[in-house]
Amino acid sequence: MGHRDNDNGVPTYWGTSGKTLQRLITAVATTDFLLFGYDQGVMSGIVSAPAFTSDFPEVDGNSTYEGFVVSIYAVGCFLGACFILTFGDHLGRRKSIFLGASVMIVGVIIQIASVPPGPGATAQFIIGRCITGIGNGINTSTVPTYQAECSSSHNRGKLICIEGGNVAIGTLIAYWIDYGCTYGPHPFVWRFPIAFQCAFAIVVLILMTKLPESPRWLLTKDRNEDAATVLASLNNERRDDPAVMSQMAAIVDAIRMSGHAGGVTPMKDLFTNGPTQHFRRLLLGASSQMMQQLSGCNAVIYYFPILFQKSIGTTHNMALLLGGINMIVYSLFATTSWFAVERVGRRKLFLIGTVGQCLSMVLTFGALIPGSTESAKGAGVGLFTYIAFFGATWLPLPWLYPAEINPLKTRAKANATSTVSNWLWNFFIVMITPVLLSGTGTMGWGTYLFFAILNAMFFPVIYFLYPETAGRTLEEIDVIFVKGFAENISYVHAAKQLPRLSDHEVQEKAREYGYNLSDEEARVSLEEKGGSSTSD
């Protein structure tokens, strides 16, 4: 995997180890999510541009077709996530990221090679956008898992929030490139913004050539020597250092306890509960992605310029300019999660974001009801406050939570399932938003009432069902669920009651609850101790 030992016997990648190596892994993750955000935002400024509608006349004045051209990307992302769900355990994290970035480049080339006008050009553009989505689906299913498995517990949340927050910065870059390109020649207006995606993908490909594989994935394949090399490099220690040996023993123990030896998890294992609570944890991760989309984020991100044109009556140029300013707000608030996620915790940020988003949608729909341009400006304020709350909370957290809440045995498949959930709901929301806006009351106020109600419904789900994971190792999180099952208590309460544990204490606590056995043996052991025999 391209490592070299330095003079102290510490393995290095790209000539670095320890924190510097973790920064390089974060650089790959953030670049990939910059690409994700860029690709998510690039169509918002293009789809209503005169140059695009003249080259692809099918979208001109047809809200359903417009929604389809934008949302077909989400279909591709869904297919890419399904690919990882099926083959991710076989390929590993590193090869999957390589594949995803390469597929995205192919999709971009197909899009910019379209020769409009004509139905064939539109079909080629749609196919290319779908293929780009497949590559993005592969990477968004893999990158958070890769980073989570290469990070230490004290900064895992911060690093993955930096990754997720870069979605906002990527969208910001897309908005302003879209705006700048409107002043260029006709073909340049849409071709350059789409072609620019390749810059991010190439950076990912180059960096990944000499970065390590996930040590946890390597250990599931019994590649112990390679895993020891990676762990030693990440810890800036020699392979035989006691800290490296202890961490490796804890991971191996977790693999053995979960029955994940061999590294390939059958789909049926996702739907088991018992001490490990695989199915519950799958639902926790997938529901966070579902709620992210149902909160209305993409109704704002994709269609912000169109909302301002239709609801407030601005020109296309002014709508793009306001969209760009909105993305600056989005990006600035997205960076706040980098500093808050470990201090405030996942649960509180989820709850704060839910309340803020709900109230912002209430302000937006209330301001649109009168139907006047003057009152509609209040809706603009609501959209700005919404994107601020979303950027600070619900943007990064659903990428972090599934990557850490799921156990090693099901992590790749469960994280991919969460991403499948994200893209299915993304497609649904992006597809229906233009239709909702044109058919739900004056200026589409019913659309925002719909999203306000959904956000209000999220609060009790988070409050009663989402345990806190901040500051925990991935193996400690396993113990939270074993404790909740064994003592028949809420997993939220189990997380609050369980003290911070060292690697050695994690193993001791797991054995105390009978988790050093297979799932079925553990169930019998727990029942003998008087634990619950249910899977709740």
Helices and strands as residue ranges (DSSP letters): E 3-5, E 11-13, H 18-46, H 50-55, G 57-59, H 63-91, H 93-112, H 119-150, H 156-181, H 188-195, H 197-208, H 215-220, H 224-235, H 242-258, G 267-271, G 274-276, H 278-294, H 297-301, H 304-307, I 308-312, H 316-334, H 336-344, H 346-368, H 373-392, H 397-405, H 411-439, G 442-444, H 445-465, H 474-487, H 491-497, H 503-512, H 519-528
